[in-house]
Amino acid sequence: VIKCKAAVAWEAGKPLSLEEVEVAPPKAHEVRIKIVATAVCHTDAYTLSGADPEGCFPVILGHEGAGIVESVGEGVTKVKPGDTVIPLYIPQCGECKFCKNPKTNLCQKIRITQGKGVMPDGTSRFTCKGKQIYHFMGTSTFSEYTVVADISVAKIDAAAPLDKVCLLGCGISTGYGAALNTAKVERGSTCAVFGLGGVGLAVIMGCKIAGASRIIGIDLNKDKYAKAKEFGATECVSPQDFKKPIQEVLAEMTDGGVDYSFECIGNVGVMRAALEACHKGWGVSVIVGVAAAGQEISTRPFQLVTGRTWKGTAFGGWKSVDSVPKLVTEYMSKKIKVDEFVTHTLPFDKINEAFEMMHTGK
């Protein structure tokens, strides 16, 4: 058993608490990882807020991490102690019907137990003050050591800087893949990206790499426009600057609507606007943001009858074990940006400040 520091969420709506936790050794087909770096994501905050129907407490959150394999359980063949890895919140077992289907990346092998906050055998590897602590998204990267299923880990280039590539565990991969894999953005097309946080910037990067000729960024926070343009946005607009709905504004700006739109916020009203901003006959809108539990999307069916398509994406459609190492290689060979997504680097004990910065859009 390893004793180490972890940020424990004891209950919903309260700040994380830095505690000493015990991390049990990995069982069969499990891997224990020393986490070197982790990022914070709105999904962690969503669960912490209490709005997540799958949220269990007490829990160790975090799902964008990178580290070194410390030990492996019996039967583990793909990684060994000392390997550099990224934990994966969407695993890839290679055996379920989802993994065998090229149309999806949503491996279901451990979905039920992962959703309940436990390892595939139904138990937890974390204890603190004598209490069992739940796992989160199969990763729990807000701990100096974590245990994950062996199908939830990608071995990456040992030379990769872990404080950067941890972002490929969720945000960057999600946005980049939404443009390339889900929308399949074409050269010369016009795109609109709603929400210019980390995921939105990654979508812009993907649209640019795909050869889009016009990329319109939409956000209420104008402080984000300069960064969006650095990533490839050709122009940025704020819905607050117009009397009419943003979808009408975009239709006027683009002679009838955009070819591809992306919702990167998790707001159902914005999801509708993103669909309705698409061009009649062929426009495709991709939902990337996660809305709160119980919320529903709506539009007039005529929007779809007249040739618009509504899609969704999880982890950008990447088959995780296969794709994450390739994304790291693309970053190492300077094909995709990663360093530019990092605005602040904080010590672990400032994790609550990191969440505050995220909430204020800094």
ABEGO torsion letter per residue (X at the ends): XBBBBBBBBABBGBBBBBBBBBBBBBBBGBBBBBBABBBBBAAAAAAAAGABAABBOBBBBEABBBBBBABBBBGBAABBBGBBBBBBABBBAGABAAAABAABABBAAAAAAAAAGBBAAGBBABBBGGBBBBBBGGAGAABABBBBBAAABBBBBAABBAAAAAAAABAAAAAAAAAAAAAGBBBGBBBBBBEABAAAAAAAAAAAAAGBABBBBBBABAAAAAAAAAAGBABBBBAAABABBAAAAAAAAAGGEBABBBBAAGBAAAAAAAAAABBBGABBBBBABBBBBGBBBBBBAAAAAAGBBBBBBBGGGBBAAAAAAAAAAAAAAGABBAAAABABBBBAAAAAAAAAAAAAGX
